[in-house]
Amino acid sequence: MNNLNLYSETVSGYTAVSDIFIDEYVPSANGDFVKVYLYLLRLFTRKNSNLSISSLADTFNQTENDVMRALRYWDRSGLVQLSYDDNNQLCGITLKDIANHGYSPEPDDRIAAPEINNDAVDNSVSEAAADNEPVSCSSASDSSSNVVSMDFATASSAHNIEPSKVTAPADKLSELNSNDDFSMLLFVIQTYLGKTLSQPETNAIVYFYDTLHFSADLIEYLFEYCVSKGKTSIRYIEKVALAWADEGISTVDAAKDEVSNHNEAVFSVMKAFGLNSREPGKVEKDLIIKWTDIYCFETDIIVEACNRTMKATHQPSFEYADSILTKWHTSNIRSSEDIRKADAQYEAGKAAKAAKSSNVIKQNANRFNNYQQRPKKSDDWYNSLLSNNN
């Protein structure tokens, strides 16, 4: 018997998606993030080498920041690994084995700090403050208004390491001591803090500079920003630094933009709820972070949810606003136009339901009135009979 030749008319390829990804990651992930990951899977199977952040942004009609936020999310989740060049620019994406995901620092991530003279430093005070200082929001004010600011130290980080407890090898220490920029940076930071640096503080600064690849200007702004909020604990400062690293912040301008965006969201929410005179509590702050960093809503969408909350409940309710934004997130509502369309569909459905209910009432009323009535002639005869009996 001759061999059979098999042919196919389909030209479509297929991309395998792990059941683990569908079961464990899809339910909790932002829909836009899921699209980016699935598209990466598709490109990996095609071995596409002409990939850029701008091309991904164009594909999904998103901003490059949106795409980077998605990539950093999957990097933190352990499903991809992002690689950066010497200028801290993204240069590679590695698809990780989903069955063995999870972050663990590489040995070369663990660098250490130079030894300095701590004779004039009261380490016990510094370390006690670092360990015991609560993480909370703080308000910054100017001469014209009170501004409530977001606390970056509350953001979860992919880094499971405390920079202030890292130690550096002698050759790295010698290299940094001969670096004029680094020496000047230490001097400026001591000026901000108003004291000589402790060992943990220096450890953290070295980590920011050598491992996170923060520039001296960015580290200086980091300390300036934290000190302006009244936060001088190195534990607090390193949490802010790690949060910025997770966000891919590598320049002072990017850091200022991030600070401005977070502050704008918090200020706008508190203003919409009529709570300008106080800072958000921890639960409230966590919800705002959820709306901005997980749901990735713009400030105007969040404010719209707050306005609808006030209209419905006549009082501030972060939980009620969260229910609105969660529903919009689930329904993939991303813009004011999407909200308008959803409202129109709701009103149309409401009108159709009301019309249906009205028809049912009319039908019931007609059934009540549709009994067999006596003819008028019979009524006349009955009335004459009564008259004769009288």
VOTI-541024 format. One record per residue: residue in one letter; x, y, z of N, C-alpha, C, O in turn. Coordinates in steps of 0.05 Angstrom, whole numbers, plus 5000, padded with zeros to 4 digits. Atoms other than C-alpha are relative to their C-alpha. Layout:
// VOTI-541024
AXYZXYZXYZXYZ;...
This chain:
// VOTI-541024
M501749765000500050005000501850255000503750265015;N498449755002502750694981499750175025497750175039;N500149804978504551215034498150224993497850294969;L501849785004499651775043501450275005503050295023;N498949734997501552505034497950175014495650185006;L501949834985498352975085500450294994502750384991;Y499949715006496653695069498250155019496450045031;S501749834984493654265106499650274986501450384974;E500649745013490154885080500150235020499950465012;T499949794980490755265146502850125000504849994997;V497549854999496155795150500550125027502550265032;S499849884973495055975223501849835017501749595017;G498450144980500155805275498650005027496550115030;Y501250024973498855665348502150065021504449995018;T498249934978501855925412499049865025496749895033;A500850154976501755475474500150195024502050335029;V500249844975499555805539499749815023498049635023;S500050184978501055455604497450025016496350245021;D502350004983495155245647500550155026498750275038;I499249854975498955525707499550304996498550435015;F500449715005498756215675497150075001496350275013;I502949955001491256165662498849985028497150145035;D501250054974489655885731500950195022499350285038;E498949854977494256285776500550304994500650455013;Y499249725006495956935739497850174987497450404994;V502049855014490257135694497850125018497150355014;P502249884984484857225748500750265014499050435018;S499249764984488857755786501550214984502050434994;A498349815015492758085730498250204985496050144977;N501249805018490858725693499749884972501549764962;G500550115027487758545626502050094979502849944962;D498049905019492658995589502749865004504249814985;F497550144994498458645625499949724987501949624976;V500350275011495757965603500450014969501749834958;K499749975029495358205530503050024993503949904973;V497249975006502658415532501549735003503149664986;Y498650264996504957745561499349804978501149664967;L500750185021500957345510501350074974502149894958;Y498749925024503757755454503049945000504149874979;L497250084998510757635480500349704994502249624980;L500050295006509256885478499949964970501449794959;R500350035029507156965406502650074986503449934967;L497649925013513457335388502349815005504049764988;F497950204994517856825423499849764982501849654972;T500350235017514856265382500850064971501649884956;R499249915027516156665319502950094999504050154977;K497249914998523156845344500450274987502250324972;N499949725011521857575328502350155013502550155037;S497749854989528058005336499650304996501350455004;N500549715005525058675313498050115020496050225012;L501849924979521858835379501050255014503450285019;S499349764985521759505414497650085017495450005012;I502149914983517759835468498050174984495650154988;S501849835016514960335418498349834982495949894977;S501650175017512659775372497849865016495649825006;L502050124983509159425430497850215007495450145007;A501949794993505860085449498150054976495750094980;D501649955024503460185377498149764996495849804988;T501750245004500759465374497550015018495349955008;F502250004982496359565435498750275004497050315022;N501049734997494960305426500350105028498450225040;Q499449924973498260445493502450194999503750234978;T497649854998503660905517502449825006501949595015;E497750164994510760655525500249955030501249745039;N500050044971510060755600498149785008498749625026;D501950214995503960295599501349734995501049545010;V498750255008508059755564502249935021502449705029;M497950054980513859835613498849925026500049755041;R501450074975509059795671499249704999499549565019;A500750285003506559125644502449825002502449615015;L497650174999513558855633501249985028502049775037;R498950014973515759055703498249835018499149705037;Y501950174984509458715731500749714996500949565016;W499350285005511358055697502849945010503349715018;D497350054988518558145719499849965029501149785040;R500450044971516358215791498649745006499149615026;S501450264997511857605782501849774995501149545001;G498150215005517857205759499649864973500949664968;L500550135025515057035690501950094978502349944958;V498049915019519957455651502350135016502050205039;Q497749864987526857745667500950224981501650164958;L499249775016528558435642503050055003504150035025;S497249944999535758595624500550294992499150404975;Y499449725005538759295624502950044992504749885001;D497249955008544959585592501350195020500250255041;D498549834981550160035625498750265005499250395025;N501549754997545560635615497349965013495650135014;N502550074987539960275652497750014982495450074990;Q502250015020535960215588499449704995501249544993;L500850275005531959585575501249904973500950034952;C498750105024535759155526499349714994500149604973;G500750275005532958455533497849905018497450005040;I502250124985527058035556500449704999500549584977;T499750294998527857305579497449885010496549965032;L502450144991521756855584500849785019502349605012;K499250194979522356465649498349765000496049764989;D501650254997520055755663497850055020498450105043;I502349934983513155865691499749815024498549885044;A500250204979513655235733502050055022501749945044;N497949944980519755505770500350305003502650405005;H499949714998517956235776500750095028500849935046;G499449894974519856695833502650154999504550084984;Y497649835000525057225848502049905021501249845043;S497950064980531657045881502550154990503350124967;P497849835009537557535879502449834993503049635006;E497550145008543757305842502250075019502150285031;P497849944982550257265881501250274995502050415013;D498749745006553057875844498250235006499150465003;D501749784991546958275867500850105027500250325035;R499549944972549758265937502850145002504850015004;I497649844997554858825941500150125027498150095042;A499949904973557159166002501050285001501550404980;A499449724997558959836029502750065012503849895026;P497449944989565360196047499850055030497850125041;E499849954972567560246118500750305004502450404990;I499449724994567460946146500350045030499749865046;N499549944972569161276211497350085013496150285005;N502549954988562961236255500250105029498350095044;D499649924972565961516318498050215009497250225033;A501749784991561462126317497049944995495350114997;V502850065008555161746298498749835022499949645032;D501550164981549961486347498449804984496149854977;N501450205017548160846308497549905013495649834999;S502350114987543360616360497550164995495350044991;V502349835006538761206348499149964971496749934966;S500750025029539161146272498749734994496749734980;E501150265006537860396271497449955013495649825002;A502650034987532260436321497950144984495650034981;A502049865016528760946279499449854974497249854965;A500450155025529860526217498249765004496649704987;D501650244996526759906248497250065010495449905005;N502649954987520960236284498350214987495950244994;E501549795012518760806239497749894984498149734966;P502350105015511660666214500050114972500850344968;V500249915028510460706140497350144997495250015000;S502649865002505161246129500450234980502650294972;C499949775019503361826084500750255016500350275040;S499349744988505862516097499250224982499150184958;S500949785017503463186073502250214997503650275017;A498149785005507863716041498350244994496350224981;S501649765003505464426041501750234989504150244994;D498749755008507165086008498450235011496650185028;S501349774988504865786022497150034992495750195004;S502749955010498365715984498149775005495749825007;S501950224997495565015995501349765014503849745015;N499050254989496164346030499949794979497849764966;V499950205020498363785985500549735013502549705027;V499650274989497463056005501649844981501049844957;S498250145018502962615977499849705004499349605026;M499950294999503361875960502649915012504750035008;D497650114987508261456000501049774984499849554984;F498850215017512661045954500949775018501249545008;A499050214983515160646014498049795006498749575016;T502050214996508560276017499849814977498649604979;A500350175023509259985948501749745004503949755014;S498550254997511159245946502250004979502050114957;S497650005017517959115916500849714993500349525008;A499050265009520858545876502649935014503549705013;H497550044987527258625916499549905029498350035045;N500250104973527558185978502650035015503649845027;I497449954987533858506005499950285012498550455002;E499849744987535459076052502750124994504750025004;P497449895008540859506020501850095024504250085022;S498549904977542859786088501649775014503349835031;K498750224987545059086109501949854981502949634988;V498250125020549258926047502950095005503450315014;T497249934996556858906051501449994973500749844955;A498649975026561659095994502849895002504149915023;P497350105000568158765974502050245000501350464993;A498049794997574659145985500650154974501150394974;D499349875026575959275911497950204992498550424981;K502249815006569159595902500250245018499750475009;L499749794981570260005964502250204992501950444993;S497749835008576960255939499350164975500050404972;E500849865025573960435871498250235006498650454995;L501949784994568360845901501450225016500750465012;N498749794985572961205949501750184982502250424989;S498449835019577061455889498250144980499250284963;N501949885019570761685853499150275012497850285033;D500649734990570062445862496950055001496050175020;D502949965000562662435843498749865024496949985038;F501250154977561061905896500850145026499150165045;S499149874975565162265949498450265004497550325027;M501649764998561462915934497149935008495850085023;L502750094994554862535937499749955030497850035042;L500150054972556362286007500050265017498650285037;F499949744986558062996029497350144999496450255019;V502649865003551463276001497949865017496349995029;I502050144984547362726034500450055030498450095044;Q499549944972550762856101498950285006497950335028;T501049734996548763586092496949995002495850135020;Y502950034998541463386079499249895027497349995040;L500750134975541362936140500950155025499950105047;G499049844978545263416183501749835020501849905043;K498450164983549862876210501949834983501649804959;T498350195013555462396193498649744993496949655009;L501450255008553261776155500849775017503149735024;S499550254986552561126193500749794980500549834956;Q499350225017554860466165497649904983497949874959;P502350085016547760236145499350204978498550124956;E500749805020546560896110501950004977501050024954;T498150015021552960846071499649754983499949754959;N500650255014551360116054497850054979498149964956;A502349965018544760336024500850174976500050124954;I499249825022547860905984501649854979501349904955;V498450165018552960435954498349824983498749784959;Y501850185015547459945935498450164979498150064956;F501449845020543460495901501850074976500950064953;Y498149905020549560725863501149774982501249794958;D498650215014552760065844498349774990498849654969;T501750225008547159555841497550094985496849984965;L502449905013540959955824500850194977499150264960;H499049825022545360395778498650275000498250394979;F501049734998542261035804502350194996504550145006;S497949805004546161645782500350165027498550155044;A499649844976549062105835497850215003496950275025;D502149804999543862635817497449875009495950005025;L502550134992538162135825500049935030498049965044;I499750074971540761905894499750255016498450265037;E500249754986541462625915497050095001496150185022;Y502949935000534162765894498449815018496549905031;L501350194983532062135930500050095029498050095043;F499749914973534762395996498650275004497350325025;E501449744998532163095982497049965003495750105019;Y502950054999525162825969499249895027497249985038;C500750134975525062386031500350205024498550215041;V499649814978527862926077497850214999497050315021;S502249795002522663426050497449895012495750055020;K502450124988517362936075500449955029498649845042;G499450044972520662916143500849715006500849635029;K499250284997523162196131503049984997504050024975;T497150015001530462106148501149725007503549675006;S499250274994530561366167501049864974499749894953;I498950145024534860956119498249774991498149714967;R501850215008529760396121497750114983496949984963;Y502149875016524460876094501250074973500050024952;I498849905025529261166042500649774981500249804956;E499450225017531360486016497549874988497549774966;K502650105011524060276007499150174977498250074957;V500749825022522860885965501849944976500849934953;A498150055021529160735924499249744985499349734960;L500750255012526960015912497450024984497149904962;A502549955015520060245891500550144974499450074953;W499349865024523060715841501449824980501049834956;A498650195017527560165815498049824986498349754962;D502150175012521459725804498550144978497650014959;E501449845020518260285765501850074976500950204957;G498249935022524360345720500950285000501850384979;I499249724998525961045744503050015001504349895018;S497149995002533061215724501150294998503550334997;T499249725002533161985719498550175020496450085030;V501349824981531362565764497350094988495350115003;D502549925013526062795714497949795003495649855009;A501950224997522762115715499049975029496749925033;A500750014972522862115791498050225007496050185021;K501849774995519662805793497249954988495250025000;D502550065014514362585743498449805017495949835020;E501350204985512761975785498950115026496650055034;V501049864975512262385849497650174994495650175009;S502149825007507862885814497449844993495249925002;N502450165007503162345785498749885024496249885027;H501250124976502261995852498750215017496550175027;N501249794984501162645888497450114988495550175003;E502549905014496062865836497749815005495549905010;A502250194996492062225844498950025028496550025032;V500949984972491862265920498650265005496450265017;F501249744995490363005921497250014987495350124999;S502649995014484762925869497949835013495649915015;V502050184986481462345906499150145026496750155031;M500749884975481662705973498350254995496450315011;K501649765006478963345941497249924991495250044999;A502650095009473262965906498349915023495849945023;F501450094977471362665973499750225022498550175043;G500249784981471863336008501749965025500950055047;L498350074977477463086053502750144998504850035006;N497449865005482763616037501550055026503950095025;S498749924975484163736111501649785013502949825033;R498550214988487263056124501349824979500749854955;E498750195018491662516094498449744999496849695017;P501350265001489061846070501149805021503549815026;G499050214982489461266120501349784984501349794959;K498650215014493160636104498349844981499149794958;V501850155017487160256076499250184976499250084953;E500749825021485160866035502450034980502050034956;K497649975016492360956010500549754983501249774960;D499650255015492760215990498049984977498749884955;L502050005022486360295949500850194978500550124954;I499249815020489060905913502349884984502449904959;I497850135014495460515896498949784982499849754960;K501350215016491059945871498850124975499150014953;W501349875023487160425825502150104980501750094956;T498149875018493360765798502149804989502849814965;D497750175008498760215796499249724991500649604976;I500950275008494759565788497950024978498149894957;Y502049965021488559795750500950194978499950194956;C498849815019492660345716497950204989498050274965;F501949805008486860835714501350285001502950345019;E499149724999488261565697498450145022496350055031;T501249864978486462075750497250094995495550085013;D502749915006480262335714498049775003495749825011;I501950224997477161635714499549945029497349895037;I500350054972478561545788498250225013496550155030;V501649784990475562225803497049964993495350025009;E502750055009469362045763498749795018496349825025;A501050204981468461425807499450125027497450055040;C500549874974469161855869497550184999496050185018;N502449825003463962355843497549835000495549915012;R502450175000459061785830499549885027497249835035;T500350104973460361515899498650215018496750145032;M501349794985458562185930497150044992495450105010;K502849965010452262235887498249775011495949815017;A501650234992450061535908499749985030497649915041;T500050044971451961525982499950265016499450255040;H500049744987452362275998502250025022501950185040;Q497849994982458762136037502449854988502149684971;P497750135011465961926023500049705006499549625029;S499850294996466761176013502049884981501449854957;F498050125017473160885987499249724990499849644968;E500850275007470060195987497950014977498149844959;Y502049975021464160425944501450074973500849974952;A498549915024468960775895501649764989501849734965;D498450245009473160135893498249814986499149684966;S501850195013467059725874499450104971499249944953;I500549895027465760205815502449954983502249864960;L497650035016472960195792500749714994501849654972;T499550285005473559445800498149904977499049744960;K501950085021467359355756500950114973500849974953;W498949885025470259835704502549854990502849804967;H497650155007476859465706499349734988500449654968;T500950265010473358795697498750024972499049844955;S501349955026469359085639501850134979500950204957;N498049885018475659365607499350284992499850364969;I500649725005473260075613502450175007503450165030;R497449864996479360525605499850304996501750445004;S500149725007476961215583497250115006495349975011;S502649874996471361725591498049914979495649894984;E501750105021468661495524498949735006496549675000;D500950264992468260785549497850025022495949875021;I502149974979464361025610497450104988495350014995;R502449905013459561415566498549784986496149764988;K501350235014458160795523498849815020496549715016;A501050184980457260365585497450125013495549975018;D502449874989452360875614497749994981495449944989;A502150015020448460895549498849724998496449694996;Q501050275000447960135548498349945025496349805023;Y501550044976445660135620497350134999495250015006;E502549855002440360665607498149864980495749844985;A501650145020437960285545498849755012496549695008;G501050244987437359645585498050065021496049915024;K501949924979433860005641497350084987495250014998;A502449925014428860315591498549754990496149744991;A501350245011427559635559498749845022496549745018;K501150144977426359325627497450145010495450015016;A502349854991421559885646497749964981495449944989;A502150035020417759815580498849725003496349695000;K501050274996417159065591498249985024496149855023;S501650004976414559165661497350144996495350055006;S502549865005409459675636498149834983495749844988;N501750185017406959185583498749795017496349725012;V501150214983405958655636497750115016495649985019;I502149874985401859135678497550054983495250004992;K502349955018397459325619498649744993496149734992;Q501250265006396358595601498349895023496149795019;N501550094976394158435672497550165003495450065010;A502449834998389459035672497949934979495549934985;N501950085021386358815606498649745007496249715001;R501250254992385158115633497950045021495849905021;F502049954979381458405692497550124988495350074998;N502349875012376958825648498649844978496449914969;N501150165023375658295594498149785009498249564999;Y502150194994369757945628497650054982497450274970;Q502349985017363257825591497950195013496850125034;Q501949814990358758435602497249944990496849844968;R502850045008351158395601499250204979500050434981;P501049815021347858705540498250205013496850155033;K501549784989344459365552496949945000495550025018;K502850075002337659085530499249845024497049875035;S500650174977337858575586499950185025498250135042;D500149824978339359135635497450155001496250205023;D502549855001333259525612497649825010495949925025;W502250184992328658915621500149955030498049945043;Y499750054971331458785691499050245016497750215037;N500949764986330259515711497050045000495950135019;S502949985002323059505686498649805018496549865030;L501250194982321658875726500050095028498150065043;L499949894973323959205789498050225004496850255026;S501949784999319659805773497149905004495650015019;N502650114997313359375765499449895027497249905037;N500450114974314359035831499550215021498450155042;N500549784980314259705866497150114996496350295011;
